[in-house]
Amino acid sequence: MPPANLLDADYRLLLDLCPVLRVRLLAADEPAPGRAQGWYSVSELAGDPEVLARALAGEAARIAPVAAEHGTAPRPHVAASRLLHHYLWSLCVLIAGPWHLARRVPSIDGADVWLHAPTGDLALRPRAYVAVPGEDELRAELRAAVVAHAEPLLAAFAAPTRRGTRALWGMVTDDLASAIWYLGKRLDACAPGPGATGEDTAVAAAGAVLPGGTDPLPGAADFRLLRGGDGRGHHTRTRLGCCLYYAVEPARACLTCPRTDDEERLRRL
């Protein structure tokens, strides 16, 4: 694999482009963030039940005030689903970002990414990437990188989330599609212009990465276009599974939630 220096530049660009990502980049020789401050590697999260319990407690504490404002008190499996969704979506942006921007697929080992249990922030030490000439081959590398990283984590989260294998891989599929889509919208926000948009390009890219039939990812990106009363088109898709945000804020399910119909989507868009 090539050295990670180009990947470092990709990540600097990605973090500028996507301010919602709460990720600290570590140099190759920089010490890992410490357990004493509440940082745990994702390898530890997947392999140590005590570490997982601390991370779940941190997520429960973060969502409790928001839930209380809406008269809810999310059960433990809701906190577990919210934490897994947060991590998987962030991971998918971190892997799909360099792929979408520079045709490089990062190889992220669970020992090189850390979660801060009190805040949900991440730290990442970029190491290496894969770059192959064919677009189909590169898309396969992207899927493989996401699957390899997610697999041990899904095994650890199966019991806390109360989800089966297909539902968990459905969450990975949803978050990969969402991550690529988000990248396109951010490119539009940073460099608006006429004609085809970054969102259009990203939606097409997500459809090519996730056409369906790519086990263990159980479904397709399956974007569609909604037309508003003004004739304007809006990209949307329906998640394969619910991320349970409605259990925190019952009156406001996600725009791509299976519970949100197209009329409601257009009203909110």
N, C-alpha and C positions, 0 to 999 in steps of 0.2 A: 504494500500500500504506500502511496506517496506521503510525504511528511505533511503535518497539519498546518503549516504556515499560511497557505492560501485559505484554509478553513477558518483560521483566526480572523482574516479579513472579511470573509463571508459573514461571520457571526457579528462582527462590529456593525456591518451594514444592516444585518437582520434586526439587531437590537435597536438601532436608530429608526428603522422602518416600523417596528412593532413595539411601541412603548408599553403595551399591556403585559409583555413578557417580563416577569420579575426574575431575571437570571443574572448571576454574577459569573463572569468568565475568569477562569484561573489559568495562569501560565503553567507551562510544563513543570517548572521547578518550584511552584508556589505550594505551600503546605495546604493540605486538605482542611476544610472547615471542621471545627471540633465538636465532638459530642457534648462537651461541657456547655456549649452555647446552643445546644438543641439541633445540631446538624447531623444527619444520618445519610449514608450512601443508600442508593436505591437497591443495591445488593443486600444491605442490611435490612432494609424495609421488606424485601421479598423473603428473606431467610430467617428473620428473628422476630417471633411473635411479640416480644416486649417492645421492640422498636416500632412495629406496626401499631401497637396499642397507643404508644405515645403520639404517633402521627395522627391517628384517628381522634384522639382526645383534643389535639390542637385544632383539627377541622371542626369538631363539634363546638368548641369554644368560639370559633370565628363565626359560624353561622347562627349561633344561638341568639345574639342580639337582633339580627335581621329577622329571624323567625318570630321572635317575641313581638316585634313591631306589627306583625301580621297575625298575631294570636295563635301561632303554632309552636310546637316544640318537637322538632324532627327526631325521629327514632334513630338508633345507632346505624341501621343499614342505610339510612339517608345520608348521614355524614360520611359513611364509607364510600357510597356511590359518588358523592360530590367530590371527595378527595381524589378518587381514582379518575374521574372525568377531568378534573383540573390538571392532574399530572399527565394523563395521556394526551390531552390537547396540547399542552406545553411541549411534550416530547415530540409530537407530530410536527409542530411548527419548527422545532429545532432540527429535525431530520429533513422535513420537506422544504424548509427555507433555502438552504444552500443548493438543494436540487432544483428548485424553481428559479432561483436567481442566477446560478452559476453551473448547473449540470454536475454537481458533486453531491454524493450521498454520504453523509457522515456515518461513521461506525461508532456508536455510543455504547460503551460498556456500562453496566450497572454500578461498577466500582468508580466510575468517573463522573457521576452526577449525584448531587446531594439535595435532600429536601430539608428545609428548616421547619421543624415540627410546629413551633409557635406561630409562624406566619404563612407557611406554604410557599415561601420563596425557594428558588433553586440556585444551585451553583454547578457549573459545568467546566470540566477540563477537556477541551477539544484535543483529539489525538490524531485521527486518520480518517480518510474518506476513500470511497470507491468512485472511479470515473471510467465509464466504458462508452464506446462510440455509438452504439445503437440505442435509439430511444426506447424500444420495447425492453431491451436488456436493462437500461437504466431504471425504467419504471419497476421492473422486477426486483432490482437491487433495493429500491426505495421500500417496496412492500416487505422484502425480506429483512431489512434493517429494523423496521417498525415491529414486525412480528417477533424477531429474535429478542428485542429488548423487552417487549410487553409480556412475553409468555410466562416467565417466572413471577412477574408481578400479578398477573391474573390469577395464578394458582393461589397466591397469598390472599388476594382480595375476594376469592369466591365465597368463603363463609361469611365474612363481615358484610358483604353487599347482598347476600342471599340471591345471587344470580348464577345461572348455569353457564356452561362453557359457551354455547352459541350466543347468549345474551352478552357475555363479556366481550367476545370477539366482535359482536355487533357494535359495542361501544367504541372499540378501537377503529372499526370501519368509519363510524360516524365522525370520530374526532380527526381522522386523517382527511376525510372529505372536507370537514369544516376548516381545518388548518390551511389547506391549499386555497380554499375559497377566501378565507380571511387575508391571506397574502395578496391575492388579487385586489381586494377592496382597499388594502393599505397602499398598494402601488397607485391606485386611482387617486386616493386622498393626497398622496405626496406629489403626483405628477398628472393632474387632470388634463385631458385633451380631447379632441374630436375623434370620431370613428370608433373602432373596436376598443373596448376598455380592458384594463388589467383584470377586472372581474370576469369579463367574457372569456379571456384567455385562461384564467385559473379554473373556471368552471369546466371548460373543455379539457384541461389538463387533469382535473380530478376525475372526470368521466373516463379518461384513458387509463389512469392508474387503477381505478376501481370499476371495471366494466361488469363485475359479477363473475362468479366461478373462479375466484382466486382464494381458495382455501388456505388458511382457516378463516379468512375474512368472508363473512357469510352473505354479503350483498353488494350492490352497486352504489355508486355515488347518486345516480338517478336524479339529477337536477331537472327541473322543469321551469317554464317561464309563465308567470302570472301577468295578466294585463289589467291595469287599473282603468278607471273610468276615463282617464285622460289619454288612454292608449299607450302609456308608458309600460315597458316590460320590467319585471322584477324576477331575478333568479331566486328559486327556492328549492328545497328538498324536504322530505320527511325523514326524520331519524328512524333508524331501524329499531331503536329502543329509547325509552325515556331516561333522561339524565336526572330526574327527580327534583328539578328546580322548583316545580310547582308545590312540592312538599315544604319548601321554605317560604315561598311567597305564592299562596294559592291562587290569587287573582291574576297572576301573570306567568303563564307557562311560556316556555321558549318559543320563538317564531317557527322553529323547525320541529316542534314537539308533535308526536302523533295526536295529541289532544287538541291541537290548534288547527282549525279548519281554514280553508283558503280565504273565506270572507274576512275572518279575523286578521289573517296575515296581511291582506291588502289594506285593511283599515289602519293597522299599525305601521305599515310601510309608508 
